[in-house]
């Protein structure tokens, strides 16, 4: 059996590579590819070859299975119709198909998560083999939610790898009729802040946290001098232990109160 994997994401590649090494038989021939624009990310992995499948995919037609693991490239129609190709997608299909689904989930409140589906000629479409939702916490920004989704993707990939290789996988009955799609242009338009737009504070927080993803600079506005000003939001959950017997306060305050009472006794 011959399998090819296309990836352009270093963060997801490492754990996926570990899953493959530990779960696939040695007699299975696996080839790894990336887009030429991603070559520097994988310079330490000489077995990952550069390939632009838009113009060069004929050799892939001879493989038995293909995987897109956060690949930038759209698989040609002939390729996905000739051999089974599977996409590991960082979104809860059919919601927010396309680019950066977790970003849009924070804003439009559609479910976030990860999906594994067979590919067809449409982007992030195709019958779903597995998917799982992840909760969006009030203190999540783009980066923290993205990390949770990456972990979920690895989990989904691991539990379905054998069934894909053995061709025993089954599909989930999901209707794409009411799905939505977000393009790169949609994301770029989202990044430009409309200073005249009226929002609630909750909507404003959701908007800014959805675009806060260190080290990247996403949300911005143009000031009156024509300068481009980037904006990000830092959220931090309060983990201080509350004192239930004093109407609020924290552990630190209780310690200070005890010290103060001791001083009063000594001075009495």
N, C-alpha and C positions, 0 to 999 in steps of 0.2 A: 504493500500500500504506500502511496505517495501523498503527502500532505504539504500544502504551502501555507505560510502565515505572513500576512502583511501588517505591519505596525508602524506607527510614527510617534508613538508615545512611550517614552522611556519608563515612566512611573508604572504603567500597567504591564509593560513587557517583562520586567524582572520577575514579579510573582507568577505571571502566566508561564514564563519559561521554566520556573521551578516546578510548577504543576505538571508540565509536559515531561520534564526529565524524570520525575518520580512516578509517572503513571502510564507512560507510553512504552510499549515494547521496543527493544533496540532494532528489531527487523523492520520497523516502520521508518521510511525515509521522509525526513522533514526538512523543508527548505524555508529560510526566513528572508524576507525582503522588506525594504522601506523605500519611501519616496526619496529621490535624490536630494530634495531640500532638507531631509532629516538626517543626512549622512553623519553630521558632526555629533549628533546625539548618541550614535551607536559606533563611534570610532574604536571603542575597546572590544567590539564584537565583530571580528573579521568574517564570521560566517553569515552575517546579515548583508545581503547584496542589495545594491541599488536597482530599483526598477520603476519605470513609469508605465503602469499598466494601461494607460490611455492609448498608448501607441505600441506597446510591447507586451503582449499577453498570450501569444500563440503557444508558447512552451507550457503555460499554465493549464491549457486545455487537456494536457496529457496526465494531469494529476487526478487523484480520486476525490480529494476533499480540499476545500480552501477556507481559510479563516481571515476575517477582517477584525483586527484587534486595535481599535482606535486608529484606523488608517485614514489619511487625508483623501485618499483616492476613491473615486466612484468606480465600482467594478463594471466593466463593459457588459452589455446585455448578453452577448454571445457567451461570455464566460459563465455567468450565473445560470444560463439556460442549458449549458453543456454539462457542468459538474455541480454538485451541491456545495454551495458556499454559505458560510455562517458568519453572522455579524454579532459581536459582543458590543452592545449599545448602552451608554451610560444614561439611559432614560427609561421610564416606565411606559413602554409602548402600549397603546397607540398615542399616548400623550407626549406632546413636545418632541416630535421627530425632528431630526436635523441637528443643527449646531448647538452646543452648550445647553442641553435640555435642563440641567439643574438650575441654571441661571433663570430661565423662563419660568420654571416651576415655583421658585420663590415669589415671583411677581404675579403670575396668573393663577396660582393656587392649584394647578393641576398636579397630579401625583408625581412624585420623584422616585427614582429607583434605577434598576438595571434590567436589561432584557437580553435574551439570546434568541435570535431568530434566523431562519433560512432567508437568504437574500433573493430578491427579484429585481426587476428593472427599475423600481422606484427606490428612493432613498429612505433607509430605515423603515422599510415596509416588510412584506413577507410574513409568512406564518410563524408564530411564536412557539418556541420550544419550552422556554422557561422565563419567568420574570419574578421580580420581588420588589416590594415597595420599601422605601426608607422614609422614616419620619423626618420632617423638616422642623427643627427646633426654633424657638423664637430668637435664639442667640447664634444660629448658624449664619455664616456668610458663604459666599461662593466657594471659598477654599475648604472650609470645614465640611460642607455638604459634599463637595467633590471627593474628598478623602473617604468619606463613608461609602460613597457609591463605588469607588475603586475597589474597596474591600469586598463589597457585595458582588461586584462583577467577577472577581476571582473565585468567590464561593460558588457562583452559578456555573462558571466555566468548569470548575473541578467536578461538580456533581453531575454534569451532563457529558463530559468528555467521552466516557466509555460508551454511552448509548449512541453518540454520533459516530464513533469509529466502528461500532458493531451494527450500525444502522437499525437500532431498536428504539430510537427516539419517537416521541409522539408530540402532536401539536395541541396547543391550548386553543379553544374556540374563542377567538377575539375578533370583534368587528371593527374594522378600520374606517367605517363610514363616517364617524364623527372625530377622526383624528385631526391633529393640527401639525403644521410644519413651520420651523423657523430657519431662515437662511442666514448666511454671514452678513448680508446687508441688513437684515432685521436686527442683528446684534450690534452692528456699527451704528445704526440709527438709535438704538436703545442707549448707547453710551453717551450720546450728546444730550446734556441736560437742558430741558426747556425751562428757563427761569421764570416764565410767565404761567406755567402750568399750575393749577390749583390742586393740591393733594391733602389728604389727611396726614397726620404725623405717622400713622401706621403705614400708609402707602409710601411715604417718603423714606422711612426706615427700610422697608422691604426693597424698595428700588435701589437704594445705595448699598445695602448688604449683598444684594444679588450681584452687584458689579464689583465687590471688594474681594480681590483674589491676589494676594501677594505672590510674587513681586510685580505683578502686572498692573499697569495703569489703565483703567477702563473708563469710568464715568468722568466727564469733564464738562466745563462750561466755558464760554467765551466772555470775558469781562468787557467793560466799557472801553478799555484801551486796546481791545483786540487780542489780548493775551489768552492763551489756552491754559485753563486752571484745572488740574486733576483733583478729584474728590474720592475719598474712600471712608469707610465707616469701620470703627473698631467696636466689637461687642464683647462683653465679658459677663459671664454668669456670676452672680454673687454666691460664693460658697461659704460665707461666714456662718457659723453656727448661731442660730437665734436663741435667745433666752426666753423660754415660754412662760416663766414666772414673773417677768419684769416688764411685760407689755412691750416687748421688742428688745433692742439692744443686742450685744454680741458677747461672745466669750471673753474677749479682751476687756470689755467694759466691766464685766463681772469681776474679773481679777483686780482691776483698778479699784472697784468699789470695796472689795475686801481689804485691800491695802489701806484705803482711806479710813475705813472703820477701825482698823488696828491703830492707826495714828491717833484717832479720836480717843480711844481707850487709854493710850499711853499718856495723852495730854490731860486726861481727866484727873 
